[in-house]
């Protein structure tokens, strides 16, 4: 088959830093075989934000991209511009990521006669009980049900969509990462705050954005208990604070100060290229999240041969076998979290065993090559579906049968 020309669309108006969605795009673009897939990334941006950290990382990556400036969210000129881009690029398929991108891509693809697919990574960014946590998923689900297919990053996240028999097919393609970049045997460059942990007896860490959904206070509650008997243990929190969550970070700092843990706990932010070094400096990676999709942080930590303890949320159980490649705990279970952390600190042989099996799992099933190959196969089936003859019912049935063979179980 000829090289598939894909226009990928990402709404960046509310995103300024590297979140799971941005990591997903970069890993997928890196994994594509140029002989099979040629991609153009379209970023819908808010001009008043300027060149955001995410756009700077994208520029450094060297991947081909264009931006569409939209200041007012009710201005849908991005649809018109996207149609022009699709035609100029001679795209075979449109692939969307994010709520606004889903809508813009749906209309743009239909107007230009191309198949359209979206990647759905879950609704994990909205504070529980907020109006956004109800309205956005409701609107997004309406749009997703009008696409040709939906890619989810895990079987578990796909179930959140509650698709019915007559809705578009769901293809579960688990996230993958670059195991050559995240390699424990590779020389690391170090990171700026490494001195904080150099003399520690043991280091636990959280890596990822500073957001209420990540469970930082459970991590800190466990840290407070552990420090009573292990004063030379250290606890590192590494992550970006996205706009709007500065107060949440301040509450974390206040908690650390109130519990007299300022010498034992550090919150820091590092450059993207320093992340492998952060993982390398940890003994155990902890992720007591309240919600996740298919966490890149866990994938990266596992690839770096780290023992991980994580909440059993989203697709965590699809990447981790409890007690074999990491530990799964119930949401908000600080008691078990603390017990697992203490147990691992006393059994270095278990840490090593978990880490080695974790990396083996990543190399075998969760590399970027696997993710990209399955995504390309999905594109091929959708393009074939779009140009095939027969009744719509027959075509959809055939498409679902083919995509079922691509999808994870």
CORHU-V856413 format. One record per helix or strand of 3 or more residues. SS is the DSSP state (~ for helix, > for strand). FROM is the first residue (numbers start at 1). LEN is the number of residues. If there is no record, write none. Layout:
# CORHU-V856413
<<SS/FROM/LEN> <SS/FROM/LEN>>
This chain:
# CORHU-V856413
<<>/4/8> <~/20/12> <>/37/9> <~/47/3> <~/53/9> <>/65/5> <~/77/13> <>/93/5> <~/99/14> <>/115/6> <~/132/13> <>/149/4> <~/155/6> <>/169/4> <~/194/3> <>/202/6> <~/212/3> <~/216/12> <>/233/6> <~/246/13> <>/265/4> <~/272/10> <>/284/4> <~/296/8> <>/307/5> <~/316/4> <>/326/4> <~/334/12> <~/348/18> <~/368/20> <~/392/15>>
